[in-house]
Amino acid sequence: MSIIDRKLRQKEEIRATILDTAWALVVAEGWHSFSIRKIADAIEYSVPVIYSHFENKDAILLEFNRKGFALLTEALAVAKAGESDPAEQIRAMGRAYWKFAFANKEYYQLMFGLGIPTCDTVRKIPAMADFNTVIMGSIVAMVPAGKKASFDPFLKYQSFWSMLHGLVSINMVAVDNMTGKAGPHEGLPELVLEDVMCSFIRGVQAAVSLSESGENSEIAAGNNPQAGYGKL
Protein backbone atom coordinates (compact mmCIF):
# COMPACT_ATOMS: atom_id res chain seq x y z
CA MET A 1 0.00 0.00 0.00
CA SER A 2 1.38 3.40 -1.03
CA ILE A 3 1.70 6.35 1.34
CA ILE A 4 -1.15 8.13 -0.46
CA ASP A 5 -3.42 5.10 -0.19
CA ARG A 6 -2.55 4.72 3.48
CA LYS A 7 -3.39 8.38 4.15
CA LEU A 8 -6.69 8.11 2.31
CA ARG A 9 -7.58 4.98 4.27
CA GLN A 10 -6.66 6.67 7.53
CA LYS A 11 -8.80 9.68 6.61
CA GLU A 12 -11.79 7.46 5.84
CA GLU A 13 -11.33 5.61 9.15
CA ILE A 14 -11.26 8.87 11.11
CA ARG A 15 -14.34 10.11 9.25
CA ALA A 16 -16.18 6.87 10.05
CA THR A 17 -15.13 7.12 13.70
CA ILE A 18 -16.49 10.66 13.90
CA LEU A 19 -19.85 9.59 12.46
CA ASP A 20 -20.08 6.48 14.67
CA THR A 21 -19.25 8.49 17.78
CA ALA A 22 -21.66 11.27 16.86
CA TRP A 23 -24.46 8.74 16.36
CA ALA A 24 -23.73 7.02 19.67
CA LEU A 25 -23.97 10.40 21.43
CA VAL A 26 -27.29 11.15 19.72
CA VAL A 27 -28.76 7.80 20.75
CA ALA A 28 -27.55 8.27 24.33
CA GLU A 29 -28.35 11.96 24.83
CA GLY A 30 -30.67 13.09 22.00
CA TRP A 31 -30.30 15.66 19.24
CA HIS A 32 -30.60 18.61 21.64
CA SER A 33 -27.14 17.83 23.05
CA PHE A 34 -25.43 17.24 19.70
CA SER A 35 -22.23 19.30 19.29
CA ILE A 36 -18.79 19.20 17.65
CA ARG A 37 -17.14 19.70 21.05
CA LYS A 38 -18.81 16.61 22.52
CA ILE A 39 -17.75 14.51 19.55
CA ALA A 40 -14.16 15.70 19.85
CA ASP A 41 -14.08 14.98 23.59
CA ALA A 42 -15.57 11.52 23.12
CA ILE A 43 -12.94 10.39 20.60
CA GLU A 44 -10.15 12.43 22.22
CA TYR A 45 -9.46 14.48 19.10
CA SER A 46 -9.12 18.22 18.89
CA VAL A 47 -12.02 20.24 17.46
CA PRO A 48 -9.93 21.29 14.41
CA VAL A 49 -9.50 17.61 13.52
CA ILE A 50 -13.29 17.26 13.34
CA TYR A 51 -13.54 20.35 11.15
CA SER A 52 -10.85 18.98 8.84
CA HIS A 53 -13.26 16.18 7.93
CA PHE A 54 -16.59 18.00 8.18
CA GLU A 55 -17.12 21.67 7.38
CA ASN A 56 -19.54 22.16 10.27
CA LYS A 57 -22.20 20.44 12.35
CA ASP A 58 -24.70 20.66 9.49
CA ALA A 59 -22.38 18.60 7.30
CA ILE A 60 -22.53 15.76 9.84
CA LEU A 61 -26.30 16.08 10.09
CA LEU A 62 -26.53 15.90 6.30
CA GLU A 63 -24.73 12.55 6.33
CA PHE A 64 -27.25 11.19 8.84
CA ASN A 65 -30.12 12.60 6.78
CA ARG A 66 -28.83 10.84 3.68
CA LYS A 67 -28.59 7.53 5.49
CA GLY A 68 -31.99 7.95 7.12
CA PHE A 69 -33.81 8.62 3.86
CA ALA A 70 -31.96 5.76 2.17
CA LEU A 71 -33.12 3.38 4.91
CA LEU A 72 -36.70 4.67 4.82
CA THR A 73 -36.92 4.50 1.03
CA GLU A 74 -35.58 0.95 1.07
CA ALA A 75 -38.17 -0.06 3.69
CA LEU A 76 -41.01 1.42 1.61
CA ALA A 77 -39.74 -0.20 -1.59
CA VAL A 78 -39.58 -3.62 0.05
CA ALA A 79 -43.11 -3.21 1.46
CA LYS A 80 -44.40 -2.05 -1.92
CA ALA A 81 -42.80 -4.97 -3.76
CA GLY A 82 -44.79 -7.40 -1.63
CA GLU A 83 -48.11 -6.21 -3.06
CA SER A 84 -49.39 -6.06 -6.65
CA ASP A 85 -52.50 -3.94 -6.09
CA PRO A 86 -51.72 -0.17 -5.85
CA ALA A 87 -54.15 0.37 -2.97
CA GLU A 88 -52.55 -2.47 -1.01
CA GLN A 89 -49.14 -1.01 -1.81
CA ILE A 90 -50.26 2.25 -0.19
CA ARG A 91 -51.36 0.37 2.92
CA ALA A 92 -48.12 -1.63 3.05
CA MET A 93 -45.99 1.50 2.68
CA GLY A 94 -47.98 3.29 5.37
CA ARG A 95 -47.29 0.45 7.80
CA ALA A 96 -43.60 0.37 6.81
CA TYR A 97 -43.35 4.15 7.33
CA TRP A 98 -44.91 3.82 10.80
CA LYS A 99 -42.61 0.93 11.73
CA PHE A 100 -39.52 2.81 10.53
CA ALA A 101 -40.41 5.94 12.50
CA PHE A 102 -40.61 4.16 15.83
CA ALA A 103 -37.78 1.71 15.18
CA ASN A 104 -35.49 4.55 14.07
CA LYS A 105 -36.68 7.41 16.20
CA GLU A 106 -33.42 9.38 16.10
CA TYR A 107 -33.29 9.27 12.32
CA TYR A 108 -36.94 10.23 12.00
CA GLN A 109 -36.63 13.19 14.34
CA LEU A 110 -33.72 14.51 12.30
CA MET A 111 -35.34 13.87 8.91
CA PHE A 112 -38.70 15.43 9.69
CA GLY A 113 -38.33 17.17 13.03
CA LEU A 114 -37.64 20.59 11.51
CA GLY A 115 -40.65 20.62 9.22
CA ILE A 116 -40.96 19.91 5.50
CA PRO A 117 -37.49 19.63 3.90
CA THR A 118 -36.51 22.49 1.59
CA CYS A 119 -35.78 22.14 -2.15
CA ASP A 120 -32.10 22.71 -1.42
CA THR A 121 -32.12 19.80 1.04
CA VAL A 122 -33.82 17.58 -1.54
CA ARG A 123 -31.06 18.35 -4.05
CA LYS A 124 -28.41 17.32 -1.51
CA ILE A 125 -30.22 14.10 -0.59
CA PRO A 126 -31.17 12.13 -3.73
CA ALA A 127 -32.90 9.47 -1.61
CA MET A 128 -35.58 12.05 -0.75
CA ALA A 129 -36.60 12.18 -4.41
CA ASP A 130 -36.62 8.37 -4.48
CA PHE A 131 -38.84 8.41 -1.37
CA ASN A 132 -41.34 10.65 -3.18
CA THR A 133 -41.22 8.53 -6.35
CA VAL A 134 -41.87 5.21 -4.58
CA ILE A 135 -45.06 6.54 -2.96
CA MET A 136 -46.28 8.59 -5.89
CA GLY A 137 -45.88 5.66 -8.27
CA SER A 138 -48.55 3.70 -6.40
CA ILE A 139 -50.85 6.73 -6.22
CA VAL A 140 -50.59 7.22 -9.99
CA ALA A 141 -51.19 3.50 -10.54
CA MET A 142 -54.53 3.79 -8.70
CA VAL A 143 -55.83 6.13 -11.41
CA PRO A 144 -57.06 4.72 -14.76
CA ALA A 145 -54.82 5.72 -17.65
CA GLY A 146 -57.43 7.93 -19.30
CA LYS A 147 -57.96 9.98 -16.12
CA LYS A 148 -54.36 10.86 -15.27
CA ALA A 149 -54.44 14.20 -17.07
CA SER A 150 -57.08 15.57 -14.71
CA PHE A 151 -55.53 14.08 -11.55
CA ASP A 152 -52.78 15.68 -9.43
CA PRO A 153 -50.73 12.84 -7.89
CA PHE A 154 -48.33 15.23 -6.14
CA LEU A 155 -51.21 16.84 -4.24
CA LYS A 156 -52.40 13.40 -3.14
CA TYR A 157 -48.86 12.43 -2.19
CA GLN A 158 -48.59 15.54 0.01
CA SER A 159 -51.90 14.64 1.67
CA PHE A 160 -50.77 11.07 2.29
CA TRP A 161 -47.41 12.05 3.74
CA SER A 162 -48.97 14.81 5.88
CA MET A 163 -51.45 12.35 7.40
CA LEU A 164 -48.75 9.79 8.14
CA HIS A 165 -46.32 12.34 9.56
CA GLY A 166 -49.00 13.96 11.72
CA LEU A 167 -50.09 10.63 13.16
CA VAL A 168 -46.51 9.53 13.84
CA SER A 169 -45.63 12.87 15.47
CA ILE A 170 -48.63 12.82 17.80
CA ASN A 171 -47.92 9.28 18.94
CA MET A 172 -44.18 9.88 19.25
CA VAL A 173 -44.86 12.70 21.69
CA ALA A 174 -47.38 10.54 23.54
CA VAL A 175 -44.83 7.74 23.96
CA ASP A 176 -42.27 10.22 25.29
CA ASN A 177 -44.75 11.58 27.82
CA MET A 178 -45.61 8.07 28.96
CA THR A 179 -41.90 7.20 29.31
CA GLY A 180 -42.42 4.08 27.22
CA LYS A 181 -45.24 2.62 29.35
CA ALA A 182 -48.20 1.02 27.60
CA GLY A 183 -51.47 2.88 28.07
CA PRO A 184 -55.08 1.65 28.19
CA HIS A 185 -55.37 2.07 24.38
CA GLU A 186 -52.08 0.49 23.39
CA GLY A 187 -53.31 -0.81 20.03
CA LEU A 188 -55.33 2.28 19.11
CA PRO A 189 -52.63 4.12 17.11
CA GLU A 190 -52.26 1.22 14.67
CA LEU A 191 -56.05 1.11 14.22
CA VAL A 192 -56.08 4.84 13.55
CA LEU A 193 -53.26 4.34 11.04
CA GLU A 194 -55.32 1.75 9.15
CA ASP A 195 -58.33 4.06 9.19
CA VAL A 196 -56.26 6.98 7.89
CA MET A 197 -54.93 4.91 5.00
CA CYS A 198 -58.38 3.58 4.19
CA SER A 199 -59.76 7.14 4.13
CA PHE A 200 -56.94 8.27 1.85
CA ILE A 201 -57.56 5.44 -0.61
CA ARG A 202 -61.29 6.18 -0.63
CA GLY A 203 -60.47 9.83 -1.26
CA VAL A 204 -58.38 8.98 -4.33
CA GLN A 205 -61.10 6.71 -5.63
CA ALA A 206 -63.72 9.41 -5.03
CA ALA A 207 -61.60 11.99 -6.85
CA VAL A 208 -61.37 9.68 -9.85
CA SER A 209 -65.13 9.03 -9.79
CA LEU A 210 -65.82 12.76 -9.58
CA SER A 211 -63.52 13.35 -12.53
CA GLU A 212 -65.32 10.67 -14.51
CA SER A 213 -68.72 12.20 -13.67
CA GLY A 214 -67.55 15.63 -14.75
CA GLU A 215 -66.18 14.33 -18.03
CA ASN A 216 -69.36 12.36 -18.73
CA SER A 217 -71.41 15.50 -18.11
CA GLU A 218 -69.26 17.44 -20.54
CA ILE A 219 -69.66 14.71 -23.15
CA ALA A 220 -73.44 14.70 -22.65
CA ALA A 221 -73.56 18.47 -22.97
CA GLY A 222 -71.52 18.28 -26.17
CA ASN A 223 -73.98 15.81 -27.67
CA ASN A 224 -77.03 17.88 -26.69
CA PRO A 225 -77.14 21.44 -28.08
CA GLN A 226 -79.79 22.36 -25.50
CA ALA A 227 -77.70 21.15 -22.49
CA GLY A 228 -75.99 23.72 -20.34
CA TYR A 229 -78.31 26.58 -21.27
CA GLY A 230 -80.75 28.03 -18.78
CA LYS A 231 -84.08 29.66 -19.50
CA LEU A 232 -83.91 33.02 -21.21
VOBA-1610 file (N, C-alpha, C; in pm, whole numbers, padded with zeros to 5 digits, always signed):
BEGIN
Met+00084-00120+00000Met+00000+00000+00000Met+00088+00125+00000Ser+00059+00219-00092Ser+00138+00340-00103Ser+00107+00435+00012Ile+00191+00536+00028Ile+00170+00635+00134Ile+00039+00709+00111Ile+00010+00741-00015Ile-00115+00813-00046Ile-00236+00728-00011Asp-00230+00600-00051Asp-00342+00510-00019Asp-00360+00495+00131Arg-00249+00487+00203Arg-00255+00472+00348Arg-00317+00596+00413Lys-00283+00713+00361Lys-00339+00838+00415Lys-00489+00848+00387Leu-00527+00808+00265Leu-00669+00811+00231Leu-00748+00715+00319Arg-00691+00598+00342Arg-00758+00498+00427Arg-00770+00550+00570Gln-00664+00613+00618Gln-00666+00667+00753Gln-00771+00778+00765Lys-00781+00860+00661Lys-00880+00968+00661Lys-01022+00913+00665Glu-01047+00809+00586Glu-01179+00746+00584Glu-01211+00683+00719Glu-01111+00623+00784Glu-01133+00561+00915Glu-01167+00666+01020Ile-01098+00780+01015Ile-01126+00887+01111Ile-01266+00943+01087Arg-01301+00961+00961Arg-01434+01011+00925Arg-01543+00916+00977Ala-01522+00786+00958Ala-01618+00687+01005Ala-01626+00689+01157Thr-01514+00706+01224Thr-01513+00712+01370Thr-01591+00832+01420Ile-01576+00945+01353Ile-01649+01066+01390Ile-01799+01043+01379Leu-01842+00984+01268Leu-01985+00959+01246Leu-02039+00857+01347Asp-01964+00750+01370Asp-02008+00648+01467Asp-02020+00707+01607Thr-01923+00788+01645Thr-01925+00849+01778Thr-02039+00949+01790Ala-02058+01028+01686Ala-02166+01127+01686Ala-02301+01057+01701Trp-02319+00946+01628Trp-02446+00874+01636Trp-02467+00813+01775Ala-02362+00759+01833Ala-02373+00702+01967Ala-02413+00809+02068Leu-02360+00930+02053Leu-02397+01040+02143Leu-02543+01080+02125Val-02590+01080+01999Val-02729+01115+01972Val-02823+01013+02036Val-02792+00886+02018Val-02876+00780+02075Val-02878+00790+02228Ala-02765+00823+02287Ala-02755+00827+02433Ala-02814+00955+02493Glu-02798+01068+02423Glu-02835+01196+02483Glu-02940+01275+02405Gly-02968+01237+02280Gly-03067+01309+02200Gly-03004+01418+02115Trp-03081+01466+02016Trp-03030+01566+01924Trp-03004+01700+01991His-03075+01730+02098His-03060+01861+02164His-02919+01881+02221Ser-02848+01772+02247Ser-02714+01783+02305Ser-02603+01761+02202Phe-02640+01751+02076Phe-02543+01724+01970Phe-02449+01843+01949Ser-02318+01821+01952Ser-02223+01930+01929Ser-02088+01874+01884Ile-02013+01958+01812Ile-01879+01920+01765Ile-01787+01897+01885Arg-01798+01982+01986Arg-01714+01970+02105Arg-01732+01836+02172Lys-01857+01790+02187Lys-01881+01661+02252Lys-01823+01545+02171Ile-01832+01556+02040Ile-01775+01451+01955Ile-01624+01446+01973Ala-01562+01563+01970Ala-01416+01570+01985Ala-01373+01514+02120Asp-01443+01548+02226Asp-01408+01498+02359Asp-01424+01347+02367Ala-01528+01295+02303Ala-01557+01152+02312Ala-01450+01068+02243Ile-01395+01117+02132Ile-01294+01039+02060Ile-01152+01090+02088Glu-01144+01188+02178Glu-01015+01243+02222Glu-00936+01301+02105Tyr-01009+01372+02018Tyr-00946+01448+01910Tyr-00969+01596+01938Ser-00889+01679+01875Ser-00912+01822+01889Ser-01026+01864+01796Val-01092+01973+01828Val-01202+02024+01746Val-01158+02049+01602Pro-01038+02109+01579Pro-00993+02129+01441Pro-00985+02000+01359Val-00955+01888+01424Val-00950+01761+01352Val-01089+01727+01297Ile-01192+01750+01379Ile-01329+01726+01334Ile-01361+01814+01214Tyr-01324+01941+01223Tyr-01354+02035+01115Tyr-01272+02007+00989Ser-01162+01933+01002Ser-01085+01898+00884Ser-01154+01790+00802His-01252+01722+00863His-01326+01618+00793His-01469+01660+00760Phe-01524+01749+00841Phe-01659+01800+00818Phe-01658+01952+00834Glu-01716+02020+00738Glu-01712+02167+00738Glu-01774+02226+00863Asn-01884+02167+00908Asn-01954+02216+01027Asn-02049+02107+01078Lys-02126+02141+01178Lys-02220+02044+01235Lys-02325+02002+01133Asp-02369+02097+01050Asp-02470+02066+00949Asp-02422+01961+00850Ala-02293+01959+00823Ala-02238+01860+00730Ala-02251+01719+00787Ile-02234+01707+00919Ile-02253+01576+00984Ile-02400+01537+00983Leu-02487+01635+01010Leu-02630+01608+01009Leu-02676+01566+00869Leu-02617+01625+00767Leu-02653+01590+00630Leu-02621+01444+00601Glu-02509+01396+00653Glu-02473+01255+00633Glu-02577+01163+00697Phe-02622+01200+00817Phe-02725+01119+00884Phe-02858+01128+00810Asn-02890+01245+00756Asn-03012+01260+00678Asn-03010+01171+00555Arg-02896+01168+00487Arg-02883+01084+00368Arg-02906+00936+00402Lys-02844+00893+00511Lys-02859+00753+00549Lys-03002+00723+00592Gly-03062+00815+00667Gly-03199+00795+00712Gly-03297+00781+00598Phe-03289+00869+00499Phe-03381+00862+00386Phe-03353+00739+00300Ala-03228+00698+00292Ala-03196+00576+00217Ala-03260+00455+00285Leu-03252+00449+00417Leu-03312+00338+00491Leu-03464+00339+00480Leu-03525+00457+00491Leu-03670+00467+00482Leu-03719+00429+00343Thr-03652+00480+00241Thr-03692+00450+00103Thr-03681+00301+00075Glu-03575+00239+00126Glu-03558+00095+00107Glu-03671+00018+00175Ala-03709+00061+00296Ala-03817-00006+00369Ala-03949+00005+00293Leu-03977+00122+00237Leu-04101+00142+00161Leu-04100+00059+00033Ala-03984+00056-00035Ala-03974-00020-00159Ala-03995-00169-00136Val-03940-00220-00028Val-03958-00362+00005Val-04105-00391+00035Ala-04169-00303+00113Ala-04311-00321+00146Ala-04397-00315+00020Lys-04365-00222-00067Lys-04440-00205-00192Lys-04426-00327-00282Ala-04306-00382-00289Ala-04280-00497-00376Ala-04358-00621-00335Gly-04404-00625-00211Gly-04479-00740-00163Gly-04625-00740-00202Glu-04671-00632-00266Glu-04811-00621-00306Glu-04819-00583-00454Ser-04920-00638-00522Ser-04939-00606-00665Ser-05045-00499-00686Asp-05143-00493-00597Asp-05250-00394-00609Asp-05203-00259-00554Pro-05220-00150-00630Pro-05172-00017-00585Pro-05228+00025-00450Ala-05356-00001-00425Ala-05415+00037-00297Ala-05350-00039-00182Glu-05322-00167-00204Glu-05255-00247-00101Glu-05110-00204-00084Gln-05049-00156-00192Gln-04914-00101-00181Gln-04913+00021-00091Ile-05015+00106-00105Ile-05026+00225-00019Ile-05037+00183+00127Arg-05120+00085+00154Arg-05136+00037+00292Arg-05004-00020+00345Ala-04937-00101+00263Ala-04812-00163+00305Ala-04705-00058+00332Met-04699+00045+00249Met-04599+00150+00268Met-04632+00235+00390Gly-04760+00255+00417Gly-04798+00329+00537Gly-04754+00257+00663Arg-04773+00125+00664Arg-04729+00045+00780Arg-04577+00046+00792Ala-04507+00037+00679Ala-04360+00037+00681Ala-04308+00172+00730Tyr-04373+00279+00689Tyr-04335+00415+00733Tyr-04350+00426+00885Trp-04463+00379+00935Trp-04491+00382+01080Trp-04385+00301+01156Lys-04358+00181+01107Lys-04261+00093+01173Lys-04123+00157+01174Phe-04083+00216+01061Phe-03952+00281+01053Phe-03942+00395+01153Ala-04045+00477+01162Ala-04041+00594+01250Ala-04013+00557+01394Phe-04078+00452+01442Phe-04061+00416+01583Phe-03943+00323+01608Ala-03898+00255+01503Ala-03778+00171+01518Ala-03650+00252+01499Asn-03664+00369+01434Asn-03549+00455+01407Asn-03582+00598+01446Lys-03617+00613+01572Lys-03668+00741+01620Lys-03569+00856+01600Glu-03442+00831+01624Glu-03342+00938+01610Glu-03332+00985+01465Tyr-03331+00890+01373Tyr-03329+00927+01232Tyr-03454+01008+01196Tyr-03569+00958+01238Tyr-03694+01023+01200Tyr-03701+01166+01253Gln-03659+01185+01377Gln-03663+01319+01434Gln-03573+01415+01357Leu-03461+01366+01309Leu-03372+01451+01230Leu-03432+01478+01093Met-03484+01375+01027Met-03534+01387+00891Met-03656+01477+00880Phe-03745+01471+00979Phe-03870+01543+00969Phe-03899+01636+01087Gly-03807+01639+01182Gly-03833+01717+01303Gly-03832+01866+01285Leu-03771+01914+01175Leu-03764+02059+01151Leu-03861+02103+01045Gly-03965+02024+01021Gly-04065+02062+00922Gly-04037+02000+00786Ile-04111+02045+00684Ile-04096+01991+00550Ile-03960+02030+00494Pro-03882+01933+00445Pro-03749+01963+00390Pro-03755+02062+00274Thr-03656+02149+00264Thr-03651+02249+00159Thr-03604+02187+00027Cys-03623+02262-00084Cys-03578+02214-00215Cys-03427+02195-00217Asp-03355+02283-00146Asp-03210+02271-00142Asp-03169+02141-00073Thr-03241+02105+00033Thr-03212+01980+00104Thr-03239+01859+00014Val-03348+01868-00064Val-03382+01758-00154Val-03271+01737-00257Arg-03214+01846-00307Arg-03106+01835-00405Arg-02983+01767-00345Lys-02958+01791-00216Lys-02841+01732-00151Lys-02863+01587-00109Ile-02989+01546-00103Ile-03022+01410-00059Ile-03105+01341-00166Pro-03043+01278-00265Pro-03117+01213-00373Pro-03221+01113-00325Ala-03196+01047-00211Ala-03290+00947-00161Ala-03426+01008-00127Met-03430+01140-00102Met-03558+01205-00075Met-03646+01203-00199Ala-03585+01225-00316Ala-03660+01218-00441Ala-03708+01076-00466Asp-03624+00978-00433Asp-03662+00837-00448Asp-03779+00805-00356Phe-03776+00859-00235Phe-03884+00841-00137Phe-04016+00890-00196Asn-04014+01009-00256Asn-04134+01065-00318Asn-04183+00976-00433Thr-04088+00930-00516Thr-04122+00853-00635Thr-04187+00719-00600Val-04134+00653-00498Val-04187+00521-00458Val-04334+00533-00418Ile-04367+00636-00340Ile-04506+00654-00296Ile-04593+00700-00411Met-04546+00801-00485Met-04628+00859-00589Met-04657+00759-00701Gly-04565+00666-00724Gly-04588+00566-00827Gly-04713+00484-00801Ser-04736+00448-00675Ser-04855+00370-00640Ser-04981+00455-00649Ile-04969+00583-00613Ile-05085+00673-00622Ile-05127+00689-00768Val-05030+00709-00856Val-05059+00722-00999Val-05121+00593-01053Ala-05070+00480-01006Ala-05119+00350-01054Ala-05264+00324-01014Met-05314+00395-00913Met-05453+00379-00870Met-05550+00448-00966Val-05498+00534-01052Val-05583+00613-01141Val-05583+00552-01281Pro-05700+00526-01340Pro-05706+00472-01476Pro-05629+00561-01574Ala-05569+00500-01672Ala-05482+00572-01765Ala-05549+00694-01828Gly-05674+00682-01863Gly-05743+00793-01930Gly-05777+00909-01839Lys-05758+00893-01707Lys-05796+00998-01612Lys-05676+01070-01554Lys-05556+01029-01591Lys-05436+01086-01527Lys-05418+01234-01556Ala-05464+01280-01671Ala-05444+01420-01707Ala-05518+01515-01612Ser-05630+01471-01558Ser-05708+01557-01471Ser-05684+01528-01323Phe-05581+01450-01293Phe-05553+01408-01155Phe-05416+01459-01113Asp-05405+01514-00993Asp-05278+01568-00943Asp-05218+01473-00840Pro-05129+01382-00882Pro-05073+01284-00789Pro-04987+01348-00681Phe-04919+01459-00713Phe-04833+01523-00614Phe-04915+01578-00499Leu-05032+01634-00530Leu-05121+01684-00424Leu-05166+01570-00334Lys-05198+01456-00394Lys-05240+01340-00314Lys-05123+01285-00234Tyr-05005+01288-00292Tyr-04886+01243-00219Tyr-04864+01331-00095Gln-04876+01463-00112Gln-04859+01554+00001Gln-04962+01526+00110Ser-05084+01497+00069Ser-05190+01464+00167Ser-05157+01336+00242Phe-05111+01236+00168Phe-05077+01107+00229Phe-04963+01122+00328Trp-04855+01188+00285Trp-04741+01205+00374Trp-04778+01289+00496Ser-04858+01394+00477Ser-04897+01481+00588Ser-04976+01403+00693Met-05066+01316+00646Met-05145+01235+00740Met-05055+01140+00818Leu-04965+01073+00747Leu-04875+00979+00814Leu-04785+01051+00914His-04725+01161+00870His-04632+01234+00956His-04704+01290+01079Gly-04824+01343+01059Gly-04900+01396+01172Gly-04933+01289+01274Leu-04974+01173+01226Leu-05009+01063+01316Leu-04886+01012+01391Val-04775+00998+01320Val-04651+00953+01384Val-04606+01055+01489Ser-04609+01182+01456Ser-04563+01287+01547Ser-04644+01290+01676Ile-04776+01281+01662Ile-04863+01282+01780Ile-04831+01166+01872Asn-04816+01047+01812Asn-04792+00928+01894Asn-04649+00922+01946Met-04556+00984+01876Met-04418+00988+01925Met-04410+01073+02050Val-04481+01184+02050Val-04486+01270+02169Val-04556+01198+02283Ala-04664+01126+02251Ala-04738+01054+02354Ala-04652+00948+02420Val-04572+00877+02341Val-04483+00774+02396Val-04380+00837+02487Asp-04326+00952+02446Asp-04227+01022+02529Asp-04288+01062+02663Asn-04410+01113+02660Asn-04475+01158+02782Asn-04508+01042+02876Met-04528+00925+02815Met-04561+00807+02896Met-04436+00731+02939Thr-04320+00783+02900Thr-04190+00720+02931Thr-04187+00572+02893Gly-04250+00543+02774Gly-04242+00408+02722Gly-04344+00311+02780Lys-04428+00353+02874Lys-04524+00262+02935Lys-04648+00248+02847Ala-04701+00127+02840Ala-04820+00102+02760Ala-04942+00160+02829Gly-05026+00227+02752Gly-05147+00288+02807Gly-05267+00198+02789Pro-05386+00246+02829Pro-05508+00165+02819Pro-05551+00141+02674His-05501+00223+02580His-05537+00207+02438His-05412+00176+02357Glu-05338+00079+02400Glu-05208+00049+02339Glu-05217+00023+02190Gly-05321-00048+02145Gly-05331-00081+02003Gly-05404+00022+01920Leu-05453+00129+01982Leu-05533+00228+01911Leu-05457+00299+01799Pro-05333+00342+01819Pro-05263+00412+01711Pro-05257+00334+01580Glu-05232+00203+01588Glu-05226+00122+01467Glu-05362+00116+01399Leu-05470+00111+01479Leu-05605+00111+01422Leu-05634+00244+01353Val-05590+00352+01415Val-05608+00484+01355Val-05529+00492+01225Leu-05408+00436+01224Leu-05326+00434+01104Leu-05401+00364+00990Glu-05458+00248+01018Glu-05532+00175+00915Glu-05650+00257+00866Asp-05718+00325+00957Asp-05833+00406+00919Asp-05791+00524+00832Val-05678+00585+00867Val-05626+00698+00789Val-05594+00653+00647Met-05528+00539+00633Met-05493+00491+00500Met-05617+00454+00419Cys-05714+00395+00487Cys-05838+00358+00419Cys-05910+00484+00369Ser-05912+00589+00452Ser-05976+00714+00413Ser-05904+00777+00295Phe-05772+00770+00295Phe-05694+00827+00185Phe-05726+00755+00054Ile-05728+00623+00059Ile-05756+00544-00061Ile-05897+00574-00112Arg-05994+00583-00022Arg-06129+00618-00063Arg-06133+00757-00126Gly-06052+00848-00072Gly-06047+00983-00126Gly-05995+00986-00269Val-05891+00906-00296Val-05838+00898-00433Val-05943+00840-00526Gln-06007+00734-00481Gln-06110+00671-00563Gln-06226+00766-00588Ala-06263+00845-00487Ala-06372+00941-00503Ala-06334+01052-00601Ala-06207+01095-00594Ala-06160+01199-00685Ala-06166+01151-00829Val-06131+01024-00850Val-06137+00968-00985Val-06280+00959-01032Ser-06371+00914-00944Ser-06513+00903-00979Ser-06572+01039-01013Leu-06533+01140-00934Leu-06582+01276-00958Leu-06534+01327-01093Ser-06408+01295-01124Ser-06352+01335-01253Ser-06427+01268-01367Glu-06459+01140-01348Glu-06532+01067-01451Glu-06672+01126-01470Ser-06739+01162-01359Ser-06872+01220-01367Ser-06870+01352-01441Gly-06766+01433-01409Gly-06755+01563-01475Gly-06732+01549-01624Glu-06647+01453-01661Glu-06618+01433-01803Glu-06739+01379-01875Asn-06816+01290-01811Asn-06936+01236-01873Asn-07040+01345-01895Ser-07047+01438-01799Ser-07141+01550-01811Ser-07104+01638-01929Glu-06972+01661-01943Glu-06926+01744-02054Glu-06955+01677-02188Ile-06937+01545-02192Ile-06966+01471-02315Ile-07114+01481-02349Ala-07199+01463-02244Ala-07344+01470-02265Ala-07384+01609-02314Ala-07324+01710-02256Ala-07356+01847-02297Ala-07312+01871-02440Gly-07201+01811-02480Gly-07152+01828-02617Gly-07243+01762-02718Asn-07309+01653-02677Asn-07398+01581-02767Asn-07537+01642-02772Asn-07571+01729-02677Asn-07703+01788-02669Asn-07692+01939-02678Pro-07727+01999-02791Pro-07714+02144-02808Pro-07789+02224-02703Gln-07896+02165-02646Gln-07979+02236-02550Gln-07916+02233-02408Ala-07826+02134-02383Ala-07770+02115-02249Ala-07682+02231-02211Gly-07687+02268-02084Gly-07599+02372-02034Gly-07657+02511-02047Tyr-07771+02525-02113Tyr-07831+02658-02127Tyr-07952+02671-02037Gly-07961+02779-01965Gly-08075+02803-01878Gly-08188+02873-01955Lys-08296+02897-01887Lys-08408+02966-01950Lys-08374+03111-01973Leu-08416+03162-02089Leu-08391+03302-02121Leu-08498+03389-02059
//
